[in-house]
Amino acid sequence: MAQSEQEILEGLAEIVNEETGLDTASVEMDKSFTEDLDIDSLSMMTIVVNAEEKFGVRIPDSEVKNLKTVRDAVTYIGGAQS
């Protein structure tokens, strides 16, 4: 079942929180994973794997490099669910 952008954002924020300890409220749509949230590549890969599991989608390695902002990830996950 496809989830709304808000549901995906909240789920992604929980994953980021579990991996990095960042407050879920700091995971906002226009935040960059690397510059704003200071997420390194290893943590990003863990977040991607956990997001695939949580949302039932596949995020190929070739797509991960395009997920620069939280909005990019939410949009990709939403599209992959439908």
PDB file with one MODEL, atoms N, CA, C and O in Angstrom:
MODEL        1
ATOM      1  N   MET A   1       0.841  -1.183   0.000  1.00  0.00           N
ATOM      2  CA  MET A   1       0.000   0.000   0.000  1.00  0.00           C
ATOM      3  C   MET A   1       0.890   1.251   0.000  1.00  0.00           C
ATOM      4  O   MET A   1       1.775   1.394   0.844  1.00  0.00           O
ATOM      5  N   ALA A   2       0.647   2.133  -0.935  1.00  0.00           N
ATOM      6  CA  ALA A   2       1.425   3.371  -1.027  1.00  0.00           C
ATOM      7  C   ALA A   2       1.122   4.273   0.167  1.00  0.00           C
ATOM      8  O   ALA A   2      -0.017   4.367   0.626  1.00  0.00           O
ATOM      9  N   GLN A   3       2.145   4.918   0.644  1.00  0.00           N
ATOM     10  CA  GLN A   3       2.000   5.812   1.784  1.00  0.00           C
ATOM     11  C   GLN A   3       2.077   7.259   1.312  1.00  0.00           C
ATOM     12  O   GLN A   3       2.618   7.545   0.244  1.00  0.00           O
ATOM     13  N   SER A   4       1.528   8.173   2.121  1.00  0.00           N
ATOM     14  CA  SER A   4       1.594   9.591   1.788  1.00  0.00           C
ATOM     15  C   SER A   4       3.016  10.109   2.001  1.00  0.00           C
ATOM     16  O   SER A   4       3.831   9.472   2.669  1.00  0.00           O
ATOM     17  N   GLU A   5       3.298  11.283   1.416  1.00  0.00           N
ATOM     18  CA  GLU A   5       4.614  11.891   1.613  1.00  0.00           C
ATOM     19  C   GLU A   5       4.909  12.084   3.096  1.00  0.00           C
ATOM     20  O   GLU A   5       6.034  11.863   3.542  1.00  0.00           O
ATOM     21  N   GLN A   6       3.900  12.494   3.858  1.00  0.00           N
ATOM     22  CA  GLN A   6       4.102  12.736   5.284  1.00  0.00           C
ATOM     23  C   GLN A   6       4.457  11.435   6.011  1.00  0.00           C
ATOM     24  O   GLN A   6       5.334  11.425   6.875  1.00  0.00           O
ATOM     25  N   GLU A   7       3.781  10.349   5.664  1.00  0.00           N
ATOM     26  CA  GLU A   7       4.080   9.054   6.287  1.00  0.00           C
ATOM     27  C   GLU A   7       5.491   8.588   5.944  1.00  0.00           C
ATOM     28  O   GLU A   7       6.203   8.054   6.795  1.00  0.00           O
ATOM     29  N   ILE A   8       5.886   8.796   4.690  1.00  0.00           N
ATOM     30  CA  ILE A   8       7.244   8.417   4.272  1.00  0.00           C
ATOM     31  C   ILE A   8       8.262   9.281   5.003  1.00  0.00           C
ATOM     32  O   ILE A   8       9.269   8.774   5.496  1.00  0.00           O
ATOM     33  N   LEU A   9       8.003  10.591   5.077  1.00  0.00           N
ATOM     34  CA  LEU A   9       8.912  11.503   5.784  1.00  0.00           C
ATOM     35  C   LEU A   9       9.086  11.078   7.234  1.00  0.00           C
ATOM     36  O   LEU A   9      10.209  11.026   7.735  1.00  0.00           O
ATOM     37  N   GLU A  10       7.986  10.773   7.912  1.00  0.00           N
ATOM     38  CA  GLU A  10       8.061  10.363   9.314  1.00  0.00           C
ATOM     39  C   GLU A  10       8.836   9.058   9.474  1.00  0.00           C
ATOM     40  O   GLU A  10       9.642   8.923  10.395  1.00  0.00           O
ATOM     41  N   GLY A  11       8.596   8.101   8.583  1.00  0.00           N
ATOM     42  CA  GLY A  11       9.313   6.827   8.637  1.00  0.00           C
ATOM     43  C   GLY A  11      10.795   7.006   8.365  1.00  0.00           C
ATOM     44  O   GLY A  11      11.636   6.389   9.019  1.00  0.00           O
ATOM     45  N   LEU A  12      11.108   7.852   7.397  1.00  0.00           N
ATOM     46  CA  LEU A  12      12.503   8.125   7.068  1.00  0.00           C
ATOM     47  C   LEU A  12      13.192   8.841   8.231  1.00  0.00           C
ATOM     48  O   LEU A  12      14.347   8.554   8.543  1.00  0.00           O
ATOM     49  N   ALA A  13      12.487   9.764   8.864  1.00  0.00           N
ATOM     50  CA  ALA A  13      13.048  10.479  10.024  1.00  0.00           C
ATOM     51  C   ALA A  13      13.373   9.502  11.154  1.00  0.00           C
ATOM     52  O   ALA A  13      14.390   9.649  11.833  1.00  0.00           O
ATOM     53  N   GLU A  14      12.510   8.505  11.353  1.00  0.00           N
ATOM     54  CA  GLU A  14      12.767   7.487  12.391  1.00  0.00           C
ATOM     55  C   GLU A  14      14.026   6.684  12.055  1.00  0.00           C
ATOM     56  O   GLU A  14      14.841   6.398  12.932  1.00  0.00           O
ATOM     57  N   ILE A  15      14.175   6.328  10.789  1.00  0.00           N
ATOM     58  CA  ILE A  15      15.360   5.564  10.352  1.00  0.00           C
ATOM     59  C   ILE A  15      16.624   6.396  10.562  1.00  0.00           C
ATOM     60  O   ILE A  15      17.622   5.891  11.077  1.00  0.00           O
ATOM     61  N   VAL A  16      16.585   7.665  10.165  1.00  0.00           N
ATOM     62  CA  VAL A  16      17.743   8.554  10.340  1.00  0.00           C
ATOM     63  C   VAL A  16      18.066   8.694  11.820  1.00  0.00           C
ATOM     64  O   VAL A  16      19.234   8.664  12.208  1.00  0.00           O
ATOM     65  N   ASN A  17      17.045   8.846  12.642  1.00  0.00           N
ATOM     66  CA  ASN A  17      17.240   8.956  14.094  1.00  0.00           C
ATOM     67  C   ASN A  17      17.916   7.717  14.660  1.00  0.00           C
ATOM     68  O   ASN A  17      18.849   7.826  15.456  1.00  0.00           O
ATOM     69  N   GLU A  18      17.453   6.540  14.255  1.00  0.00           N
ATOM     70  CA  GLU A  18      18.027   5.287  14.752  1.00  0.00           C
ATOM     71  C   GLU A  18      19.488   5.135  14.337  1.00  0.00           C
ATOM     72  O   GLU A  18      20.303   4.624  15.105  1.00  0.00           O
ATOM     73  N   GLU A  19      19.820   5.579  13.122  1.00  0.00           N
ATOM     74  CA  GLU A  19      21.178   5.412  12.606  1.00  0.00           C
ATOM     75  C   GLU A  19      22.143   6.479  13.121  1.00  0.00           C
ATOM     76  O   GLU A  19      23.306   6.184  13.396  1.00  0.00           O
ATOM     77  N   THR A  20      21.665   7.715  13.251  1.00  0.00           N
ATOM     78  CA  THR A  20      22.576   8.829  13.543  1.00  0.00           C
ATOM     79  C   THR A  20      22.349   9.496  14.891  1.00  0.00           C
ATOM     80  O   THR A  20      23.227  10.200  15.389  1.00  0.00           O
ATOM     81  N   GLY A  21      21.174   9.279  15.489  1.00  0.00           N
ATOM     82  CA  GLY A  21      20.852   9.963  16.735  1.00  0.00           C
ATOM     83  C   GLY A  21      20.281  11.351  16.526  1.00  0.00           C
ATOM     84  O   GLY A  21      19.960  12.035  17.498  1.00  0.00           O
ATOM     85  N   LEU A  22      20.145  11.791  15.259  1.00  0.00           N
ATOM     86  CA  LEU A  22      19.556  13.099  14.987  1.00  0.00           C
ATOM     87  C   LEU A  22      18.094  13.113  15.414  1.00  0.00           C
ATOM     88  O   LEU A  22      17.389  12.113  15.282  1.00  0.00           O
ATOM     89  N   ASP A  23      17.651  14.244  15.921  1.00  0.00           N
ATOM     90  CA  ASP A  23      16.246  14.422  16.291  1.00  0.00           C
ATOM     91  C   ASP A  23      15.387  14.257  15.038  1.00  0.00           C
ATOM     92  O   ASP A  23      15.730  14.787  13.981  1.00  0.00           O
ATOM     93  N   THR A  24      14.289  13.535  15.144  1.00  0.00           N
ATOM     94  CA  THR A  24      13.422  13.315  13.984  1.00  0.00           C
ATOM     95  C   THR A  24      12.902  14.636  13.415  1.00  0.00           C
ATOM     96  O   THR A  24      12.664  14.740  12.212  1.00  0.00           O
ATOM     97  N   ALA A  25      12.725  15.635  14.265  1.00  0.00           N
ATOM     98  CA  ALA A  25      12.215  16.937  13.806  1.00  0.00           C
ATOM     99  C   ALA A  25      13.208  17.646  12.886  1.00  0.00           C
ATOM    100  O   ALA A  25      12.817  18.529  12.123  1.00  0.00           O
ATOM    101  N   SER A  26      14.484  17.273  12.949  1.00  0.00           N
ATOM    102  CA  SER A  26      15.483  17.924  12.096  1.00  0.00           C
ATOM    103  C   SER A  26      15.494  17.352  10.681  1.00  0.00           C
ATOM    104  O   SER A  26      16.121  17.920   9.787  1.00  0.00           O
ATOM    105  N   VAL A  27      14.805  16.235  10.476  1.00  0.00           N
ATOM    106  CA  VAL A  27      14.748  15.615   9.144  1.00  0.00           C
ATOM    107  C   VAL A  27      13.562  16.234   8.399  1.00  0.00           C
ATOM    108  O   VAL A  27      12.428  15.764   8.487  1.00  0.00           O
ATOM    109  N   GLU A  28      13.868  17.297   7.669  1.00  0.00           N
ATOM    110  CA  GLU A  28      12.852  18.055   6.935  1.00  0.00           C
ATOM    111  C   GLU A  28      13.068  17.885   5.435  1.00  0.00           C
ATOM    112  O   GLU A  28      14.172  17.569   4.991  1.00  0.00           O
ATOM    113  N   MET A  29      12.013  18.095   4.665  1.00  0.00           N
ATOM    114  CA  MET A  29      12.032  17.833   3.226  1.00  0.00           C
ATOM    115  C   MET A  29      13.193  18.508   2.494  1.00  0.00           C
ATOM    116  O   MET A  29      13.802  17.885   1.623  1.00  0.00           O
ATOM    117  N   ASP A  30      13.513  19.745   2.816  1.00  0.00           N
ATOM    118  CA  ASP A  30      14.521  20.479   2.059  1.00  0.00           C
ATOM    119  C   ASP A  30      15.933  20.328   2.603  1.00  0.00           C
ATOM    120  O   ASP A  30      16.848  21.011   2.143  1.00  0.00           O
ATOM    121  N   LYS A  31      16.122  19.448   3.574  1.00  0.00           N
ATOM    122  CA  LYS A  31      17.455  19.242   4.152  1.00  0.00           C
ATOM    123  C   LYS A  31      18.277  18.306   3.266  1.00  0.00           C
ATOM    124  O   LYS A  31      17.777  17.309   2.745  1.00  0.00           O
ATOM    125  N   SER A  32      19.546  18.659   3.116  1.00  0.00           N
ATOM    126  CA  SER A  32      20.497  17.815   2.398  1.00  0.00           C
ATOM    127  C   SER A  32      21.036  16.775   3.377  1.00  0.00           C
ATOM    128  O   SER A  32      21.337  17.089   4.528  1.00  0.00           O
ATOM    129  N   PHE A  33      21.155  15.534   2.907  1.00  0.00           N
ATOM    130  CA  PHE A  33      21.679  14.485   3.780  1.00  0.00           C
ATOM    131  C   PHE A  33      23.112  14.782   4.211  1.00  0.00           C
ATOM    132  O   PHE A  33      23.464  14.585   5.374  1.00  0.00           O
ATOM    133  N   THR A  34      23.936  15.251   3.283  1.00  0.00           N
ATOM    134  CA  THR A  34      25.349  15.445   3.620  1.00  0.00           C
ATOM    135  C   THR A  34      25.631  16.793   4.268  1.00  0.00           C
ATOM    136  O   THR A  34      26.268  16.849   5.320  1.00  0.00           O
ATOM    137  N   GLU A  35      25.164  17.888   3.651  1.00  0.00           N
ATOM    138  CA  GLU A  35      25.495  19.206   4.195  1.00  0.00           C
ATOM    139  C   GLU A  35      24.696  19.547   5.454  1.00  0.00           C
ATOM    140  O   GLU A  35      25.278  19.936   6.467  1.00  0.00           O
ATOM    141  N   ASP A  36      23.371  19.406   5.400  1.00  0.00           N
ATOM    142  CA  ASP A  36      22.524  19.834   6.517  1.00  0.00           C
ATOM    143  C   ASP A  36      22.490  18.820   7.665  1.00  0.00           C
ATOM    144  O   ASP A  36      22.551  19.193   8.837  1.00  0.00           O
ATOM    145  N   LEU A  37      22.392  17.544   7.313  1.00  0.00           N
ATOM    146  CA  LEU A  37      22.248  16.514   8.345  1.00  0.00           C
ATOM    147  C   LEU A  37      23.574  15.833   8.685  1.00  0.00           C
ATOM    148  O   LEU A  37      23.653  15.056   9.637  1.00  0.00           O
ATOM    149  N   ASP A  38      24.611  16.126   7.905  1.00  0.00           N
ATOM    150  CA  ASP A  38      25.958  15.607   8.162  1.00  0.00           C
ATOM    151  C   ASP A  38      25.999  14.076   8.233  1.00  0.00           C
ATOM    152  O   ASP A  38      26.609  13.495   9.130  1.00  0.00           O
ATOM    153  N   ILE A  39      25.334  13.444   7.265  1.00  0.00           N
ATOM    154  CA  ILE A  39      25.289  11.979   7.200  1.00  0.00           C
ATOM    155  C   ILE A  39      26.387  11.498   6.253  1.00  0.00           C
ATOM    156  O   ILE A  39      26.448  11.914   5.096  1.00  0.00           O
ATOM    157  N   ASP A  40      27.250  10.621   6.756  1.00  0.00           N
ATOM    158  CA  ASP A  40      28.346  10.116   5.921  1.00  0.00           C
ATOM    159  C   ASP A  40      27.845   8.982   5.023  1.00  0.00           C
ATOM    160  O   ASP A  40      26.719   8.506   5.170  1.00  0.00           O
ATOM    161  N   SER A  41      28.702   8.562   4.096  1.00  0.00           N
ATOM    162  CA  SER A  41      28.283   7.574   3.095  1.00  0.00           C
ATOM    163  C   SER A  41      27.937   6.217   3.707  1.00  0.00           C
ATOM    164  O   SER A  41      27.019   5.548   3.234  1.00  0.00           O
ATOM    165  N   LEU A  42      28.646   5.806   4.736  1.00  0.00           N
ATOM    166  CA  LEU A  42      28.346   4.525   5.377  1.00  0.00           C
ATOM    167  C   LEU A  42      26.981   4.565   6.057  1.00  0.00           C
ATOM    168  O   LEU A  42      26.185   3.638   5.912  1.00  0.00           O
ATOM    169  N   SER A  43      26.712   5.634   6.793  1.00  0.00           N
ATOM    170  CA  SER A  43      25.404   5.783   7.440  1.00  0.00           C
ATOM    171  C   SER A  43      24.300   5.876   6.392  1.00  0.00           C
ATOM    172  O   SER A  43      23.207   5.346   6.591  1.00  0.00           O
ATOM    173  N   MET A  44      24.583   6.551   5.276  1.00  0.00           N
ATOM    174  CA  MET A  44      23.587   6.684   4.217  1.00  0.00           C
ATOM    175  C   MET A  44      23.217   5.322   3.650  1.00  0.00           C
ATOM    176  O   MET A  44      22.045   5.055   3.385  1.00  0.00           O
ATOM    177  N   MET A  45      24.210   4.460   3.464  1.00  0.00           N
ATOM    178  CA  MET A  45      23.910   3.119   2.941  1.00  0.00           C
ATOM    179  C   MET A  45      23.047   2.332   3.929  1.00  0.00           C
ATOM    180  O   MET A  45      22.138   1.610   3.519  1.00  0.00           O
ATOM    181  N   THR A  46      23.327   2.468   5.215  1.00  0.00           N
ATOM    182  CA  THR A  46      22.506   1.797   6.227  1.00  0.00           C
ATOM    183  C   THR A  46      21.085   2.343   6.198  1.00  0.00           C
ATOM    184  O   THR A  46      20.123   1.582   6.304  1.00  0.00           O
ATOM    185  N   ILE A  47      20.952   3.646   6.058  1.00  0.00           N
ATOM    186  CA  ILE A  47      19.623   4.275   5.976  1.00  0.00           C
ATOM    187  C   ILE A  47      18.875   3.750   4.748  1.00  0.00           C
ATOM    188  O   ILE A  47      17.682   3.457   4.829  1.00  0.00           O
ATOM    189  N   VAL A  48      19.564   3.629   3.622  1.00  0.00           N
ATOM    190  CA  VAL A  48      18.939   3.126   2.394  1.00  0.00           C
ATOM    191  C   VAL A  48      18.444   1.695   2.589  1.00  0.00           C
ATOM    192  O   VAL A  48      17.310   1.378   2.230  1.00  0.00           O
ATOM    193  N   VAL A  49      19.277   0.837   3.150  1.00  0.00           N
ATOM    194  CA  VAL A  49      18.889  -0.563   3.375  1.00  0.00           C
ATOM    195  C   VAL A  49      17.669  -0.628   4.305  1.00  0.00           C
ATOM    196  O   VAL A  49      16.730  -1.381   4.050  1.00  0.00           O
ATOM    197  N   ASN A  50      17.690   0.158   5.374  1.00  0.00           N
ATOM    198  CA  ASN A  50      16.558   0.165   6.308  1.00  0.00           C
ATOM    199  C   ASN A  50      15.298   0.735   5.660  1.00  0.00           C
ATOM    200  O   ASN A  50      14.192   0.272   5.940  1.00  0.00           O
ATOM    201  N   ALA A  51      15.461   1.738   4.796  1.00  0.00           N
ATOM    202  CA  ALA A  51      14.309   2.306   4.083  1.00  0.00           C
ATOM    203  C   ALA A  51      13.717   1.288   3.113  1.00  0.00           C
ATOM    204  O   ALA A  51      12.496   1.183   2.989  1.00  0.00           O
ATOM    205  N   GLU A  52      14.578   0.538   2.425  1.00  0.00           N
ATOM    206  CA  GLU A  52      14.082  -0.503   1.519  1.00  0.00           C
ATOM    207  C   GLU A  52      13.221  -1.497   2.281  1.00  0.00           C
ATOM    208  O   GLU A  52      12.146  -1.888   1.825  1.00  0.00           O
ATOM    209  N   GLU A  53      13.706  -1.895   3.441  1.00  0.00           N
ATOM    210  CA  GLU A  53      12.985  -2.865   4.263  1.00  0.00           C
ATOM    211  C   GLU A  53      11.668  -2.281   4.796  1.00  0.00           C
ATOM    212  O   GLU A  53      10.621  -2.924   4.716  1.00  0.00           O
ATOM    213  N   LYS A  54      11.730  -1.078   5.331  1.00  0.00           N
ATOM    214  CA  LYS A  54      10.554  -0.452   5.945  1.00  0.00           C
ATOM    215  C   LYS A  54       9.455  -0.166   4.928  1.00  0.00           C
ATOM    216  O   LYS A  54       8.275  -0.383   5.202  1.00  0.00           O
ATOM    217  N   PHE A  55       9.853   0.328   3.738  1.00  0.00           N
ATOM    218  CA  PHE A  55       8.864   0.770   2.757  1.00  0.00           C
ATOM    219  C   PHE A  55       8.593  -0.251   1.661  1.00  0.00           C
ATOM    220  O   PHE A  55       7.736  -0.022   0.807  1.00  0.00           O
ATOM    221  N   GLY A  56       9.309  -1.379   1.669  1.00  0.00           N
ATOM    222  CA  GLY A  56       9.069  -2.429   0.683  1.00  0.00           C
ATOM    223  C   GLY A  56       9.432  -2.004  -0.731  1.00  0.00           C
ATOM    224  O   GLY A  56       8.744  -2.357  -1.688  1.00  0.00           O
ATOM    225  N   VAL A  57      10.519  -1.241  -0.862  1.00  0.00           N
ATOM    226  CA  VAL A  57      10.962  -0.785  -2.177  1.00  0.00           C
ATOM    227  C   VAL A  57      12.407  -1.211  -2.393  1.00  0.00           C
ATOM    228  O   VAL A  57      13.102  -1.616  -1.462  1.00  0.00           O
ATOM    229  N   ARG A  58      12.839  -1.108  -3.642  1.00  0.00           N
ATOM    230  CA  ARG A  58      14.240  -1.366  -3.996  1.00  0.00           C
ATOM    231  C   ARG A  58      14.845  -0.046  -4.420  1.00  0.00           C
ATOM    232  O   ARG A  58      14.295   0.645  -5.278  1.00  0.00           O
ATOM    233  N   ILE A  59      15.983   0.313  -3.823  1.00  0.00           N
ATOM    234  CA  ILE A  59      16.699   1.528  -4.211  1.00  0.00           C
ATOM    235  C   ILE A  59      18.061   1.090  -4.740  1.00  0.00           C
ATOM    236  O   ILE A  59      18.979   0.838  -3.959  1.00  0.00           O
ATOM    237  N   PRO A  60      18.199   0.997  -6.075  1.00  0.00           N
ATOM    238  CA  PRO A  60      19.464   0.541  -6.647  1.00  0.00           C
ATOM    239  C   PRO A  60      20.608   1.493  -6.289  1.00  0.00           C
ATOM    240  O   PRO A  60      20.400   2.692  -6.100  1.00  0.00           O
ATOM    241  N   ASP A  61      21.814   0.938  -6.200  1.00  0.00           N
ATOM    242  CA  ASP A  61      22.992   1.752  -5.887  1.00  0.00           C
ATOM    243  C   ASP A  61      23.114   2.940  -6.844  1.00  0.00           C
ATOM    244  O   ASP A  61      23.538   4.025  -6.447  1.00  0.00           O
ATOM    245  N   SER A  62      22.746   2.728  -8.088  1.00  0.00           N
ATOM    246  CA  SER A  62      22.848   3.799  -9.078  1.00  0.00           C
ATOM    247  C   SER A  62      21.908   4.967  -8.763  1.00  0.00           C
ATOM    248  O   SER A  62      22.149   6.090  -9.207  1.00  0.00           O
ATOM    249  N   GLU A  63      20.846   4.711  -8.005  1.00  0.00           N
ATOM    250  CA  GLU A  63      19.896   5.762  -7.628  1.00  0.00           C
ATOM    251  C   GLU A  63      20.288   6.466  -6.335  1.00  0.00           C
ATOM    252  O   GLU A  63      19.924   7.623  -6.124  1.00  0.00           O
ATOM    253  N   VAL A  64      21.026   5.778  -5.469  1.00  0.00           N
ATOM    254  CA  VAL A  64      21.369   6.339  -4.155  1.00  0.00           C
ATOM    255  C   VAL A  64      22.103   7.666  -4.317  1.00  0.00           C
ATOM    256  O   VAL A  64      21.865   8.596  -3.546  1.00  0.00           O
ATOM    257  N   LYS A  65      22.984   7.771  -5.300  1.00  0.00           N
ATOM    258  CA  LYS A  65      23.757   9.007  -5.492  1.00  0.00           C
ATOM    259  C   LYS A  65      22.864  10.187  -5.862  1.00  0.00           C
ATOM    260  O   LYS A  65      23.264  11.339  -5.699  1.00  0.00           O
ATOM    261  N   ASN A  66      21.659   9.912  -6.358  1.00  0.00           N
ATOM    262  CA  ASN A  66      20.717  10.976  -6.721  1.00  0.00           C
ATOM    263  C   ASN A  66      19.860  11.436  -5.541  1.00  0.00           C
ATOM    264  O   ASN A  66      19.133  12.424  -5.649  1.00  0.00           O
ATOM    265  N   LEU A  67      19.943  10.734  -4.432  1.00  0.00           N
ATOM    266  CA  LEU A  67      19.131  11.075  -3.264  1.00  0.00           C
ATOM    267  C   LEU A  67      19.922  12.049  -2.392  1.00  0.00           C
ATOM    268  O   LEU A  67      20.490  11.664  -1.370  1.00  0.00           O
ATOM    269  N   LYS A  68      19.952  13.292  -2.802  1.00  0.00           N
ATOM    270  CA  LYS A  68      20.759  14.298  -2.116  1.00  0.00           C
ATOM    271  C   LYS A  68      19.999  14.981  -0.973  1.00  0.00           C
ATOM    272  O   LYS A  68      20.598  15.385   0.023  1.00  0.00           O
ATOM    273  N   THR A  69      18.684  15.104  -1.122  1.00  0.00           N
ATOM    274  CA  THR A  69      17.881  15.737  -0.081  1.00  0.00           C
ATOM    275  C   THR A  69      16.844  14.743   0.437  1.00  0.00           C
ATOM    276  O   THR A  69      16.585  13.703  -0.170  1.00  0.00           O
ATOM    277  N   VAL A  70      16.270  15.095   1.565  1.00  0.00           N
ATOM    278  CA  VAL A  70      15.196  14.272   2.125  1.00  0.00           C
ATOM    279  C   VAL A  70      14.045  14.205   1.126  1.00  0.00           C
ATOM    280  O   VAL A  70      13.432  13.150   0.957  1.00  0.00           O
ATOM    281  N   ARG A  71      13.749  15.319   0.466  1.00  0.00           N
ATOM    282  CA  ARG A  71      12.670  15.337  -0.540  1.00  0.00           C
ATOM    283  C   ARG A  71      12.955  14.345  -1.662  1.00  0.00           C
ATOM    284  O   ARG A  71      12.046  13.653  -2.118  1.00  0.00           O
ATOM    285  N   ASP A  72      14.217  14.267  -2.115  1.00  0.00           N
ATOM    286  CA  ASP A  72      14.578  13.303  -3.163  1.00  0.00           C
ATOM    287  C   ASP A  72      14.227  11.886  -2.728  1.00  0.00           C
ATOM    288  O   ASP A  72      13.661  11.113  -3.501  1.00  0.00           O
ATOM    289  N   ALA A  73      14.569  11.550  -1.480  1.00  0.00           N
ATOM    290  CA  ALA A  73      14.311  10.206  -0.972  1.00  0.00           C
ATOM    291  C   ALA A  73      12.826   9.939  -0.833  1.00  0.00           C
ATOM    292  O   ALA A  73      12.348   8.870  -1.212  1.00  0.00           O
ATOM    293  N   VAL A  74      12.084  10.908  -0.287  1.00  0.00           N
ATOM    294  CA  VAL A  74      10.634  10.739  -0.111  1.00  0.00           C
ATOM    295  C   VAL A  74       9.958  10.564  -1.466  1.00  0.00           C
ATOM    296  O   VAL A  74       9.096   9.700  -1.628  1.00  0.00           O
ATOM    297  N   THR A  75      10.352  11.382  -2.436  1.00  0.00           N
ATOM    298  CA  THR A  75       9.765  11.295  -3.788  1.00  0.00           C
ATOM    299  C   THR A  75      10.089   9.948  -4.427  1.00  0.00           C
ATOM    300  O   THR A  75       9.215   9.317  -5.022  1.00  0.00           O
ATOM    301  N   TYR A  76      11.338   9.506  -4.308  1.00  0.00           N
ATOM    302  CA  TYR A  76      11.732   8.225  -4.903  1.00  0.00           C
ATOM    303  C   TYR A  76      10.953   7.074  -4.267  1.00  0.00           C
ATOM    304  O   TYR A  76      10.416   6.223  -4.977  1.00  0.00           O
ATOM    305  N   ILE A  77      10.890   7.042  -2.951  1.00  0.00           N
ATOM    306  CA  ILE A  77      10.182   5.967  -2.241  1.00  0.00           C
ATOM    307  C   ILE A  77       8.706   5.977  -2.616  1.00  0.00           C
ATOM    308  O   ILE A  77       8.126   4.922  -2.873  1.00  0.00           O
ATOM    309  N   GLY A  78       8.094   7.154  -2.650  1.00  0.00           N
ATOM    310  CA  GLY A  78       6.682   7.259  -3.029  1.00  0.00           C
ATOM    311  C   GLY A  78       6.421   6.727  -4.414  1.00  0.00           C
ATOM    312  O   GLY A  78       5.434   6.026  -4.639  1.00  0.00           O
ATOM    313  N   GLY A  79       7.300   7.052  -5.353  1.00  0.00           N
ATOM    314  CA  GLY A  79       7.158   6.571  -6.725  1.00  0.00           C
ATOM    315  C   GLY A  79       7.386   5.082  -6.853  1.00  0.00           C
ATOM    316  O   GLY A  79       6.729   4.408  -7.647  1.00  0.00           O
ATOM    317  N   ALA A  80       8.324   4.569  -6.066  1.00  0.00           N
ATOM    318  CA  ALA A  80       8.652   3.140  -6.118  1.00  0.00           C
ATOM    319  C   ALA A  80       7.552   2.289  -5.492  1.00  0.00           C
ATOM    320  O   ALA A  80       7.425   1.108  -5.815  1.00  0.00           O
ATOM    321  N   GLN A  81       6.757   2.876  -4.601  1.00  0.00           N
ATOM    322  CA  GLN A  81       5.669   2.122  -3.956  1.00  0.00           C
ATOM    323  C   GLN A  81       4.463   1.971  -4.858  1.00  0.00           C
ATOM    324  O   GLN A  81       3.697   1.020  -4.703  1.00  0.00           O
ATOM    325  N   SER A  82       4.271   2.900  -5.811  1.00  0.00           N
ATOM    326  CA  SER A  82       3.056   2.862  -6.609  1.00  0.00           C
ATOM    327  C   SER A  82       3.171   1.989  -7.838  1.00  0.00           C
ATOM    328  O   SER A  82       2.213   1.869  -8.601  1.00  0.00           O
TER     329      SER A  82
ENDMDL
END
